[in-house]
């Protein structure tokens, strides 16, 4: 693939023009960036094998190995960082996406969306994100002010989509005050607490950054199209997946690690017991970032997750902006264990309840190897989650229970 891409002068120039550090790069630098884009197309967010491969070999050689254009170097075999089994599984995951046209489409779509590329080593690259190690993004796609990624302090404010009036009031008060006094508000652009935090920061004349689970050219949720455009005009809208990529459940979970990693502290305002905000909190704690949780009424299901963080995971109780500021310099030692196989989440999200899909098509959609998909389908069939027919697989519809 890389040999075909390197002879496309138009593509090399286009990808160079997207760089936030300036388009005046040549030769090996342009090829390295293009190889990162290609790996970004092949691998799903947080793919530790892809990340380790790029770290050990460089983007160009990693791409050669990933698409089968080069044998695995001897120094990789038996490595404590990438063992043979993990690498073989990675190659199987990436194989269905090995198409140079997907790389060209990603570059063209980014240019059409007026997006920019930020890569490690750029002055605008948020150094804190490298704490994710092999799971750090290979690059970031940004619409707006890329400088927002390195302005400090940055505070993540996250919480329930179905927020109560209490939760939205607290989020607006905290985000507005923090933004007005120079903090960058980081969140995920979702309904509820996220959207309230973004709006409050904008209303206060402050800065805010939204990390998306899909491409930066796709407003999601659609009801926040205008909000995301406002964020872009004064702050930044960021994603690690290429333009045109659909937001999916597993990408939301992967996106959460970026919110936590780029922030100096994470504050959870309202979260149900199974809220995705707890996933963000887990990443913050695993990275040693300060973690705060806002208490709510003991009768409120919307605050169960916050109370769980306070009770079981040593999150700091925060009830004011002053207490949020106190989080800086503190260290948390929270470990929120993931109790669901992420591959199952990815596969279930790729399945349809209306159209049958083959195992090969599902593998392409969710970025897993065909053998892995087939194995998971068998497990999900036993659990009653999917059904098999002569034409393929379909997700079973769930009917609401009646009391």
N, C-alpha and C positions, 0 to 999 in steps of 0.2 A: 504493500500500500504506500509506504513512504517514498519509494522510488517513483511511483506514479505521481504522487502529490508534489514532490520536489521539482518536477519539470513543468508544473503549472504556474508560470510566472504571475498570471493574473490572480491566482488564489493566494500565492505568497505575499503579493502586494496588498491584497485585501485584508489578510489576517494581520499584517503589520500595521495597517491603518487603524485597526481596532484597539491597538495597545494604548493604554492610558499614559504610558511613559513616552509616547511619541512615535510617529510612524517611520522615523528615520533610522531603521535598523536593517541590517543586511546579512546575507550569507547564513552562517550557522545559527545566528540568533533567530532569524525568521523561521528557519526550519525547525528549531527547537519549539517555538511557539506553536507552529502548525502541528507538530507531533503531539503537543499537549492537548490541543483541540481535538485531535483524532482519538487520543486516549479518553478524553472527556466524553466523546460520543460513544465509545465502546463500553465503558464501565459505568455502573450505577454509582450514585453518590456514596462516599464512604467505603468504597471497595478497597480494603486494606492490601490485597494482593497487588492490584494495579498501582497503588500508592508506593508500596515497597519496591516494586519493579522500577518505577521511575526514579525513586531515590537512589537505588543501587546502580542503575545502568544509564541514567539520563533518559530524557523523553524519547529521543530518536531511536536509540537501541531498544528501549522498552517496547516501543510500538512494533519494531521488527519482530521481537519475540512474541508479542501479543497476537499478531496476525499470522504467525507461522512463517514469516519471511526469513527468520534467522533461528538457528538452534539455540537452546538454552545454554548460556555460558556455563562452563564447568564450575566456576566459583559460586554459581547460584545453587547447584545441586547439594542437598544436604545442609543448606544454610539454616541457621537458627531463626532467620527472619522470614524466609520463604521456603517451606519444604516442598518436596516434589508433588505431594498430593494436593496441596493448596494451589500450586501453580497449575497443575493439570485441570483442576476444577475451574480456575480462572480462565484458562484458554477455552474451555468448553462454554463458559458463560459468554465470552466475547465473540465467539465464532459467528453466531447468528447476525451480528451487527457489523461484520467486516465488509463495508461497502464505502469506497471513496466518495460516492455521491452524498452520503450522509454528512461527511465533513464539509463538503462544498455548501450543502444546504444550511448547515449550522452557521458558517461564516456569512453567507448571503443574508440569512434571516437576521443575524445580529446587526449587520450593516443597515438593513432596512429599518430596524427598530431603533437605530441610533444608539446602540449599546457599545460599551467599551470592555476591553479585556484587562484584567489585573492578574498578574502572575507573580509567583514568589521571586523576590529580589527587587521588585518595583518599589519605589518610595511609598506608594499608596497601599502596598500589601499589608494587611493587619497581622503583625508578627505574632500576636497571641494565638492566632488560629493554628500556628505550627505546633502548638501543644497537643494537637490531635494526632501527631505522629504520622504513621502510614495511612491513617484515616482522614488526614487533612485534604481539602480539595486541591486539585491540580491547578485550578484557576478559578476566577470569579468573573461572571458576566454582570455588568453594572450599567444601569441607566440613571443618570443624574450626576451628582457631585461625588466622584470617587474619593475625594479627600475626606469625606465623612467617615470612611473606614478606619482612619487613624486618629481622629479627633477624640480626645479624652476629657473627662471620663465618659464611658458609654454604659448605660444601664438598661438591662433587658427587663421589660415589664410584660408579663404574659399571664394568661388566665383563660377562663371559660368562654366558649363561644356564646352559650346561652346564659349570659351574665345577668345578674339581678340589677335593680336600680342602685342598690348599695354598692355592688362591685364596680359598676360603671362610675359612680360618684367618686369612690376612692381612687380608681385608676386615673380619672381626669384630674383630681386634685394633685396626686403624686406626680404624674407625668408633666402636667403643666408647670408646677413649681420647679421640678428638676430641670426641665428644658429652659425655663426662663432664667435660670441661674447657670447655664452653660453646659449642662449634661446632654449628651446625645441619647435619645430614647430609641432603643432597639426592640423590635417585635416582629411578628409574623404576618401582619396585614390581614388577619382573619376578622370575622365578625366578633362582637363582644368586647372583651377586655383589650385585645390587640388594637382593634380599630379605634376604641376610645382613647387609648394611650397615644396613638399616632395623631389623632385630631387635636388632642389637648396640647401636644408639643407644637403643632402647627399654629394653633390659636395663640399660643404664648410667644410666637415669633421665634421659636427654637428650632432645633434640627432633629430629624428622625430618620431612621433607616429601617426598611422593611425587607426581610429575607423571605423569598418565595420558594415554594416547593416545585413550581413549574418554571418555564422560561420567563425571562423578564419582559418578553413581548406579549405575554398572556396575562391579562388582568384576572386574578382569582382571589376571592370570589368576584363574580361579575358585578355584583352590587357595589364593589369597592373600586370600580374603574376610575371614577373621578378622584377618590381619595388617593389612590396609588399615583395618579398623575400629579396631584398636589405634592405628594412626597417626593416624586422625581424632580419637580421644579425647584425644590429648596434643599432636599436631602438626597437620598439614594435608594433605589430599588435594586436588590441584589439576588443572584441565584448562582448555584454552581452547575446547573444543568443547562444545556444549550437552548437557544431560542426555539420555540415550537414544541418543547417538551411539555407534556401534560402533567399537572400536579396529581399525585397519587398518594395513597395512604403511607406506603413505605418511604416515599420521598418527603412527606411531611415529617416523619420520624427522623430521617437523615438531616433534614433542614434544621431541626431543633438543636443539633449539636453545634451548628454554626452560630446560632443566636447566643448559645451559652459561651462558646469559645471566644467570640469577639467582644464580649461584654466584661466589664470590670466587676459587675455584680448582677445577679438575677433575682427578681422579685416576683413571686407568684401571688396574684390577686384573684381569688376565687378559682377553685378547681374541684371538679367532682372526683370521686374515688378512682376513676379510670381515665381521667383527663390526660390529654397529650402534653399538657403543661408539666405534668410530673416527669415526663420523659426529658423535657428541657432541664428541669431541676436536677435530674439524675446526671445529665452531662455536665452541668455546672459543678456539681459536687465532685464528680470523678476527676475534673480538671483542677480542683482546688480553688474554684471561684467562690466568693462569698454568696450565700444563698439566704434570702429572706422570704417569709410567708406572712400574709396578712390574715389575721383571725377573723372569723365571721360568727354569726349566730350558731349555736350548737345544734339548732333544729334545721339548719340549712344544708341540703344535699350539695349545694354549689360550693360549700366551704369544706367538705369532708376531706378533699385532697390536701388543702392547706393545713388542716388540723393533723392530718397524718404526717406531713412533713415536719411539723413542729413536735409531734409526739414521738415519732419513730426514727427520724433522720436528723435531728439536731439542727434544723433550720432555725434561723434567728427570727423571733417575733418582731415584726415592724408595724408600727401604727402611725408613723409620721415620716415626713421627708427627712427630718433630722436623723431619725433612726436608720433610714436607708443609707444616708451618707456615712453613718458609722460602720457600715459593712465593709468599706474599703480598708484593706489591710488585715481584715479577719480572714481566717481560713476555715472552710467547712470540710468535713470528712464524711460526706453523705454518699452512700452507694445505693441507688435505686436499681434493683435487679430487674432485668427484662424477663418477663415470664411467658412471652409468646415468641415462637420461632419466627424471626423476621422474614425468612423465606416463604413461610406459609402466608404471612400478611401480603407479601408481594404477589404471590400466585393468586390468592383469593381476589385481590384487587384487579388482576388482569382478566379474571373469568367474567363471563357475562351470564345473566339470568335469562337472556332472551335468545342468544345466538350460540350455537355450539362451536367450539374451537378445538383444533388439533393440539397435541402436545407440543409440536414444533412451533406453531403460531404462538402458543402461550409462552414458550421459552423466549421467543423474540420479544414479546411484549414486556415480560417481567425481568429480562436480563439474567436468567438462570440457564444452566445446562439442561438439555432435553432429558437426560437420564435423571437429573435431580427433580425436574418437573414431574416426570412419570412416577417417581417414588412418592412425591408429596401428594399427587392425585390419588394414589391408592390409599394413603392415610386419610385424606379428606373424604374419600368415598365411604370408608368404614365409619367415619364420624357423621355421615349424613349431610356433609356440606356440599358435595357435588354429585352429579349423575353422569353416567357414561352411556353414549348411544353409538350407533354405527358411524355417525358423522363426526363424533368428537365428544367434548366435555362441556357441561353446562353447570352453572351454579344453581343450587336449589333455592327456591324462593322461601323466605321465612314469613309465616303468618303471625300477626300480632295475637298474643294470648288475651283472652277475655276473663275478667274477674267476675 
